[in-house]
């Protein structure tokens, strides 16, 4: 049996090492992909800058004789930007912000660009590129291919205006604060936000924290989330049926049949750490035979002989067995402490106990 346990432990350790190597390999592949995407984005920006400089130089030098570029295939889409430039390049995982103090619904002010000074609400966060999308601001025109325009869409224009992402350094939180001396409340631009103590919930795997204005210790509340609209259907289960308690645990019977373990895990898996009693008995017998064989070749002292005799006597006595009365009493104590109503034992167990007595 010890060989089986050792083999299971080695298999689990090997699987853990393989999983670690797999995670490292996937991270390396992702870094390579991000590097390639960054290179493509930088080349696209450099190409657009060169073309813009060429157009400006031609317009300055030639004036009315400058060639027109809003003709041909670019008649309706001239001046639009590539869709890949809507979002910035991804930030390496080790350099990303761990705790975000800006969330969708916050009011922010834009610090740069053509919408500089305007205030809007955050619509979406881009965690990979550490950018935010402000609702209705920083609009850009993009070209829509014909194959993306569906027949049922009323808008058939090849150009659409959407919000482009802004880096975190280009926005600041706007929050109303009340002046203690005058009693007036006005919007204030918060320069720096810091997070408080972080609480981790091990059951749900989530984390929560509070945000404060740096240096003032003023807590900024999170924006209220809109309640989701729940729609009812004819096939929905009633809430009363869902909340009704139809099963109460008891020590007189297991919560599920033992065969469920074989369904959840392969019976012959090398990672299995629960075995059938017959298998355990056979392996234990093999260990005993091997131990007796080794003991025959080794020198036996009077102390070893006494310990061996004591082990045999304890094994002959056997392990204690809980009776039905003991299980009922334990179940009553658990039910009283856990505020669970005890469940009476099945009739079959009572009849068996009466027959035995």
N, C-alpha and C positions, 0 to 999 in steps of 0.2 A: 504493500500500500504506500510505503514511503517513496518508492520509485514513481508511482503514479502522481503523487503530490509534487514531487520534485520536477517531473516532466511538465505538469501543468504550470508550475511557477516559471520554469524556463520558457515555455511557450508564451505566457503572458508578457514576460520581459522582452522577448524577441519581438512580439507584436507591438509593444510600446516603442521600441527602438525604431522599427520600421515606420510607425506613424510619425515619429519625430523627424526622421529623414524625409518622409513624404511632405511634411509641412515645410521644412526648409527648402526642399526642391521647388514646391509651388511658390514660395515667397521669392525665390531667385528668378523663377520664370516671370512672375508678376513684375519684379523690378526691371527685367529686360524689356517687357512690353511697355511699361511706363516710360522707360528711357527712349524707346523707339517713337512712342507717341509724342513725347516732348520734342524730339528732333523734328518730326513732321510738322508739328505746330510752329516751331521756330522758323523752319524754312518757309512755311506759308506766310507768316508775318513778314519775314524779310522780303519775299516776293511781292507782297501787296505794297510794302513801303517803296520798293523800287518802281513799281508801276505808277504809284501815286506821284512820285517825284518826276517821273518822265512826263506824265500828263500835265503837271503844273508847269514844267519847263516849256513844254510845247505851247500851252496856252499863253504863257508870258511872252514867248518869242514870236509866235505866229499870230496870236490874237484871233480875229475872225476866220483866218485861214487854217486854224488848227483842225485836225481831223476829228470827225464825230465818232464816238464809240458806242452810242446808244442806238445801233442799227444792227440788222441781221439777227443772229441768234440772241444777242444781248439787248434787243430792242425793249423788252419788258423787264429784264432782270438786271440791267446795268446799275451798278452802285450797291448791289447786295453783297453780303459777306458769306463766307463759307460756313456751313452749319457746324463744322468742327471747332470754329472759333467762338461759339457761344459760351462754352465752358473752358476754363483754363486747364493746364496740364495737371495731372494728379500729383499730390505731394507724397513723398516717401512716408511709409507707415510709421517709422520711428520719429518723424518730425511733425506728425499731425497733432492737432489739439485734442487732448483727452476729454476735458470737461468743457462743453459749450455753454456759454452764458447768454447766448442769443438763440431764440427758438422762433418757429413760425408763429406769427401773431404779434411780435414785438414791433413797435414803431421805431424806425431808424431814419437818420438823415444821411444823405449822400454827400461825401466830401470832395469828390472830383468828377469830372465829366460834364456833359452838357446839362445834366440834371442836378448839378451841384447846388446844395442848399435846400433841395426839395425833400419832403418827409413822406414816407410810405410805410406799409406793413410788409414784413418779411413773408414771402409766399412759400419758399422752399429753401432747405439747406443742402448744400453739396459737400458732404463730409470728406470725400476723397480729394477734392481740389480746394477745400476750405474756402468756399464761396457761398454767397447768399443771392437769392433772387427776390427782388423787391417788386411787389405787385404794381403793375402799370408804369414803372419807371425803367430808365435805361433800355428803351426799346430800340431794336435793330431790325433791319429788313433782311430776310433770307429768301433765297429762291427755292420754290417747291417744284420738283420734277412733275411731269405730266402723269407718270404712273402712280404718284402718290395722291393725286386728286381723284376722289371717288365720284362716281356718277350721281349719287344721291346728295352730295354736298351742294348747297346753294352757291357757295363762294367758289368761283372758278378762276380766281386770279392766281398767277404764278408767283406772286410775291406776298409774303405774310410778315407782319410785325409781331415780334415776340420779345419777352424780357431776356436780356443777356445777364449772365451772372456777374456779380461784383465781388472782389476779394474782401476779406474781413477788415483789412486795413482801410478800406474806402467807405466804411459805414460806422456810425456811432449810435448808441441807444439814446432815444428821446423818452424822458419820463417826467410826468408832472410832480413837482415838489412845492411844498408850502413854506414860505419864508416865515420864520418864527417872529421876526420883528414887525413886519407889516401884515402878516396873515394872508397875503395874496398867494395864489397858486398859479404857477406858470410852468411851461415846458422847459426842461433843462437838458442839455446835451451831456451825457455821461462819457467822460474821456476813457476811464479804465474801470472794468468790472473784475471782481475777484470772487471766487467761489469759497463757500464755507466748508464745514466738515462734510465729508462724503459718507453716506450710509449705503451699505451693500445689503441687498436682500438675497440670501442664499437660496431661498425657495423659488422665487420667480426669476432670479438671475439679473435683476434690474438694480439700478443705483440712482440715488436722488441726493440733491444738495441744494443749498440756498445761495443766492448771489447778492453781493453787496457792492456799494460804491467804495472804491479804494480810498482810504484815508478818512472817510466820514462815518463808516460803520452804519450806513443806512441800507436796510434790506429792501431789495427790489422784488416785488411779487412777480410770479410767473403769469403770463397771460392765461385767461380762462379758456378752456377748450370747449368748443361747441359740442353739444350732445348729439350723438349719432341718431339719425332718424331710423327707427326700427319699423319695418313693414311686416304686417301679419299675413299669414297664408293659411289655407285650410288644412294643410298637412302638418302644421306646427303642433308640438306637444304642449299641453297646458302647463303653466308654471306650477300649479298645485301638484300635478303628477310628478314633476321633476323634483320638487322639494320634499315630497313624501318619503319618509324613512321606511324602507321595506325590508331592511336587513340589519340585524344587531349582532356584533361579534360575540362569540362565546368560546370558552376553552374546551367544550365538549366535542366540537367537530372543527376540522380545518376550514379556512375560508374558501379554499378551492381544492379540487382533487389533485393528488400528487402527479397525475399524468400530465398536468398543464406544464410542468417543468420540461418534459420531453418535447412538448410542442414549441415552447419558447426557445429552447436550446437543443442543439443536436445531441442525441444520446451518446454518440461516439465521438464528440468533439474533443480535441486535446485541451480546450480551454474549460472543460466542464469540471466544476468543483463539487458537484452533488452526484452521488452514485447510488445505484440500487443496493439494498441490503445484501442480496446474494453476491453481488460483485465485491462489496466490501468484505464479506465473510471469506470469499475465496482468496482475495489478496492478503487478508490477515492471516489466513492459514499458510499461505506461501511464506509470509514473513516469519511466522512461528517456526516453520520447518527449516528455513535458512538460519534462524537464530539458534535452534537446537543443534544444527550441524556445526555451526561455528563454536557453540558451547562445548561440544564433544571434543574438539581439538584444543580448546583452551584449558588452562589450569583452573580448577574450581576450588576456592577457599571456603572455609566454614562460614564466613560472613556472606559470601555470595550465595551459598546454599541456603542460608537462613532467609535472605531477602527473596530468593526465588520461591521458597516455600510460602512466605507471607503473601507474595503476589498471587500464587495459585489459590490460596485460601480466600483472598478478596474476590478473585474472579469467580470462584465457585458460589459465593454468596449472591452475586449478580447485582444489578442496579435496582434501586427502588422504583416502584410503579405508583403513580398517583391514582387513587380510587375516584369513583364518580362523585362521592361526597366531598372529597378534597377539591376536585375541580369546580364543583358548584359553589363552595365557599370562596375559593379564589375569584371566581367570576363575579360573585356578589360584591366582594371588596373592590374589584376593578370597576364594576358598574357604579358603585356608590362614590368612589373617588373621581371617576370620569363622568359622572352624571349621565350614565347610560342605563336604561331600564334592563334588568336581567331577563334573560330568556330561559323559560323552563326547559329542562332536558327532554330529548325526544322520548317517546313512549317505548321505543325498542330498548333503550339503555335501561329504563326502569324495570322492564320485564326480565332482562338478562340479569340484573342485580338481584331481583327477587328469587329467580330460579337458582342463582348461585348460593344465596343464603339458605 
